[in-house]
C-alpha cells in the first residue's frame, strides 16, 4: 500500500506551474501596450499643436492679405511664423502688440540673407507703416523713425532701420555690418517703400560710421526703384462671385426662393452663430417641421470699374449684394474682359474706397504672374498714372 502511494505521488504534476517563457511573453505584451499608449499621446499632441498653428496662421494670413501682401511676401512671413513657439504665435498680433511683433520680425529678417533686402523692407513697411507711408517722399524728413530700409552698396545691400532723420541726413542702425570710421565718402542709396506709391531710393553718401550707427548724407536726388504701382482710368463691366452657406429644409428648392432666400440665409446664420436670438415658434400638434440641412450656394453680383492697377481696382456696384453678406464673405472672385480680349480672373477682398461715396476697392489676394504682366501692359497702353487709391 505504501509502495503504491509513493508511486502515485511521484507521478503527480504540480497544478500551478507556469508554462516556460510566460514571464517574458507578459513583459513583451506590457511593453507593447506602453509603447503604443505613449505613441498615441505623442502623435495626438503633434496633431493638436498643428491645428493650433493652422488657426493662428489663418488669423495672420487674413490680416496681411488685406494689407496687399504678394504671394512671395506671404511666404516670407509664413517662414518666420514657423519659427515661433506656440505662445509667440498667439501673441503675434500687429494691431494689439505692435512693438513686440516689430521686434520679433525685425530680429528674424535682419539675419535672413536668403530673402532679398528690398523684399524684407516691403514686408516691414506693409505690416507696420502702411498708413504713415502712403504718399510720395520728397526729403529725408518724409521718412520715419523705425522705418525699414535697405542700404544699397556696390558690394552688398544692408537691411536696416532709420534711427533718426534731419533735413538732409539719416542715422541708420548698424548691426555690426560696418566698422566704425570717420571722414568717409562712399556712394550709396537708401531704398525704402511706400505701400501706396512703390519703391524708391534716396541717393547720397555714407560720411561716417559711428557708435550710434551709419550716417547717410542725402544729395537731394530720389529715384524710383523696384515695385512701382500705376493705374489707369477705364470703365469695364465685371462679375463677382462668392459662396454662401444656406440653411433650409431638405425639400426646399432654392430656384423658387428668389432674392428673398439670401436675406433668410443671413438671418439663419446669425441665429446659428448666436448673433441674434431665434424667433419664438409656437408648438403645434398639426405638423412636424422638416429637418434642416446646410447647402453651399454661389452668389453673383455685377459692377463697373473706374480705375484699374496691378494691385486692385476701384469700382461701383450695378447690383450690390446685401451689406451683411459683404461683411461676412471676405473672399470674392472677379471676372472681367480687358480691352485686349484677355479674361482676367482673380480672387480678392472688398473694402470701402476711402471717403468716396458708393465706391469700393477690390484688392487682389491671388493673382498669377501672367495676369499681373498683362494688367501692367494694358495700363501702359491705355495711359498710366501713379496709383492712388
Secondary structure, DSSP 8 states (H G I E B T S, - for coil): -HHHHHHHHHH---TT---TTHHHHHHHHHHHHHHHHHHHHHHHHHHHHHHHHHHHHHHHHHHHHTTT--HHHHHHHHHHHTTS-HHHHHH--TTTSHHHHHHHHHHHHTT-TTS-HHHHHHHHHHHHSTGGG-S---SGGGS-TT-EEEEE-SS-EEEEEEEEE-SSEEEE---SSS--BSS--EEEEEEEEETTTEEEEEEEEEEEEETTEEEEEEEEEEEEEEEE-EEEE---EEEEEEEEEEEEETT--HHHHTTHHHHHHHHHHHHHHTSS--------SS-----EEEEEEEEEEEEEEEEEESSEEEEEEEE---HHHHHH---EEEEEE-TTS-EEEEEEEEEE-TT-TT-EEEEEEE--HHHHHHHHHHHHHH--EE---
